[in-house]
């Protein structure tokens, strides 16, 4: 499913951003969007959070569903 791929990409973006914060104390999303409280940053943070929640569903899907999705 396309939404699975979008969610995975956003989750990876969030993971890389958190890694940057942890390793370098540098928030890439805030830097790109003009600060943590900027509207764009808040939208990105929210989308990443929703993507992470969506990815939880990947853990509980039957293997047949994921195998069919991988073939497409």
Buried (B, 14 or more C-beta within 10 A) or exposed (E): EEEBEEBBEBBEBBEEBBEBBEEEEEBBBBEEBEEEEBEEBBEBBEBBEEBBEBBEEBEEEEEEEEEEBEEE
